[in-house]
Amino acid sequence: MKRTAFLVYGLLSYLAFFATFLYTAGFLTNLFVPKSIDSGVPGAPGLALIVDLALLGVFAIQHSVMARPGFKRWWTKFVPEPLERSTYVLLSSVALWLLFAFWQPLPGVLIEAAHPVLQVALLGLFVAGLGLVFVSTVLIDHFDLFGLRQVVLYFRGTDYTHKPFTTPSLYAHVRHPLYWGWFLTVWATPSMTVGHLLFAAVCTAYILIAVRVEERDLVEHFGDTYRRYQARVPRFLPRPKRTVPAAGEVLAG
C-alpha cells in the first residue's frame, strides 16, 4: 500500500509539473490561458513591480535552496527519500502557480515585431526554446530529474542508484543546453512589454547566478570527472573545434 501511495504521489507531482510547463508556454505568449503575463487590469506600476519581483523571488529561493545537497540531507529527515525529488518538483510547480495567479501586468510595449513573418519567426524561436528544454532533460534522464524514476524503483523494491556522469549529444558541446532553452523561451517574443522584460531579465540573472552554485555542487559530487568536463566543454558558448596539428607541428598557446 505504501509503495503504491508513493508511486501515485510521484505520478501526480510529475503531472503537475507537466501541466505547469504547458501553462508557462501560454503565460509567456499570451495564448490559450486565462491569465497571462500581459493580461489583467494594470494597477500602480510601483506596486506591480514589487509584487512581481516578490513572486519571482519566491520561485528562485524555493528552486535553489531545495536543490542544495545540505538542504536535501535535512529535508529527508522528514520526507521519505523516494519522494524527495517529487516533492521538490511539486513545490516548484506550486511556486509557479502562485506567480501565474498573482502576477501583475506591466503592459507598456517596448519593442514589437510589426511584420507577420518576424512574429512567426520569434514564436518559432520560443517553441524551439521549449523543445530544447525538454530534449535537454531527456538526454540526462528526464524521469530521474522529475522524480518518477525514484518512485518507480521504490515501487519495484529496487534500491535507488545515482546516474553516472555522462555527456550525451548537446552536453558534449556546452555544459548547460537546458539553460539555452530557457534563454530562448523567456526572450523570444513578438511583443516585449515591460512585464515580459522584467520576467526575462530576472530569470536570466537567476540562471547566471544559480549555474555557478549548481556547478559547485556537481564538482563536490563528481570530483575530478566534472572538473575535467569544465576544462574541456564551455558553459554556454560552443568553442570551434581545434585543428589537430600535423606531425612535428606545434600549436601556439
N, C-alpha and C positions, 0 to 999 in steps of 0.2 A: 504493500500500500504506500509506504514511504517513497519507494523508488518511483512509483507511478506518479505520485504527487510532485516529486522533484522534476520529472520529465514534463509534466503538464505545465508547471511553473516556467521551466526553461522555454518551452514552445510558445507560451503566451508572451513572455518577455521578448522573444525574437519577433513575434508578430507585431508587438507594439513598436519595436524598432523599425520594422519594415513599413508599417503604416506611417510612422514619423518621417522616414526617409522620403516616401512618396509625397507627404504633405509639404515637406520642405521645398520640393520642386514647385508645387503650386504656390506656396507662400512667396517664393522669390520671383516668380514670373507673373504674379497676379492673375493666375489662370486656374479655374476649376475648383477653387476652395472658397469657403465663405469668409475667411479672414486672411488677408494677405499683407505684405509689407507696406503697401501704399493705400490700403482700404481703410475706411472709417472716417469719422469726422475729426479733422485736426483740432487739437487743443493748443494750449500755450506752448510755444516751442521749447522754452526752458524746462518746463516740467516734463514734456515728452522726451527730451534729451536725457534727463535724469532717470526716468523710468526705463528707457530703452538700454541705457548703459548698465543699470542695475540688473536687468533681465539677462543681458549678455554676460555680466559678471557672475551671476548665479550659475549659468551653464559652464563657464570657464573654470570656476572653482570646483564645482562638482566633477567635471570631466577630468581635471588634472589631479586633484587631491586623491580621489578614489582610485586612480590608476597607479599610484605610487606603491612600491613594494612594502614600505613601512606601514602605510595605512592598511594594505591588504592583510598583513600579519596581525594587526589589531582587529580589523573588521571580521576576520574569520574566527575570532573567539565567540562571536555572536551569530554569524551567518555561516551555515554549513559550506564547506569548501566547494562542493559541486555546484552551489548556487551563487558563488561569489561573482562570477563573471555575468551571469544572467541578471543579477540584482544591479550590478553596475550599469548594464545596458538599459534596464528598465528605468532606473533613476535618471540616466541621461535623456531618455525619451520624455520623462516627466518634466525635466528642466526645459526641454524644447517646447513641450505643450504649454507650459506657463508663458514662455516667450511668445508663442503664436497667439495665445489668448489675450495677453495684456500689452502687446506691442503697440506703441503709439505712433501713428503715421507722421512723417515729416515729408510731405509730398512735393515740395518745391523741386522742379526739374532742373538739373544742372547740365546734363548732356542728353540729347535724344537723337536716335537714328531716324532720319526722316525717310530715307529710301527703303522700300519694302525688301529689296534684296539684302541690304545691310541688316535689317531687322531679322530676317530669316537666318542670315549668317551668324549673328550674335546668339540667337536661340539655339542654333546648331552647336556652337561652342559650349553653350550651357549644358545641352544634352550630352555632348562629348565629355564634359567635366564629370557629370553624374556617372556616366559609363566608366570613366577612368577610376573613379572612387570605388565602384562596385568590383571592377576587374582586379584592382589592386588588392582588395580584401580576399578575393578568390585565390589569388596567387599565393597568399601566405596563410591559407586555410580560413575561409570565411566563417565556417561553423565553429571553429575554435575561438575566433576573435569575438563572436557574438554569443558565446556560452552554450551553444547547442551540443557541441562535442562533449563537453563536460557532463551534462545531464544524461546524455545517451550512454556514455561509458558507465556512469553510476547505475543507470537502469539495468545495464547488462551485467553489473557486478564486476566490472573491469577497472583496475586502478588507472587513474589519470597519469599520463606522462607528458611532459613538455615537448613541444615540437622542436626538432633540431633546427639549427640555424641554416637557412638556405637563401639563395639569391636568384630566384627564378625570373626569367624574362625581363620585365621592366626594371626589376631590382638589381639587375646586373649593370644598369646604365646610370640610375640615380637611386639614392637610398630611400627617397620618400615620394614615389609616384602618386601615392594616395593624396598627399597634400597638394600636388599639382592639380589633381582633380578638383579639390576644394577651391583652389585659387580660381580656376575657370568657372566653377559653379557660382561663386559669390560675385565675381567681377563681370561676367558676360551677361549683359542685359541691354535691350534696346532703349531703355529709359532709365538713366541713372538719376534717381531722386536723392534728396538729402538723406532720407531714411535708409535707402539702399546703400549709399556711400558709407554711412555710419556703420551699418551691418558689415559690409565688406572690409572696411578698414580695421575694425576691431577684430574680426575673425582672422584677418591676415596677421595682425600684430600678435594675436594669441598663438597662432601656429608657429610663428618665427621664434617666440619665446619658449613655447611648450616643446618644440622639437629638440632643443638643447637639453632640457630636463629628461626627455624620453631617451635620448642617446646616452646620457649619463647612466640611466638605469640599464640600458642594453649592454653597455661596457661592463657594468657590475655583474650582469648575469652571464654574458658570453665571454668576457675577458678579452684575450688577445685575438680571438677569432673576429670579434666585432671591430677591434682596433685596426686590424689589417683591412677589413672591409672599408672602414672610414678612410684609410690611406689610399685605397685603390679606387673607390667609387665616390663621386661627388654627391653632396647632399641634395641639390636641386637641379643644377645645370650640367647636362652631359658634357664630358670632355671629348674632343676629337681623338680618334684612335691614333696612337703614335705609330709611325712607320718603323718596322723592325730594321735596324741597320745591317748593312751587308757585312761580310766577314772583314775584320780589320777596321771597320768604320766606327767612330765614337760619336754619340750624340752630345751636343753641348748642353751643359746644365745638369 
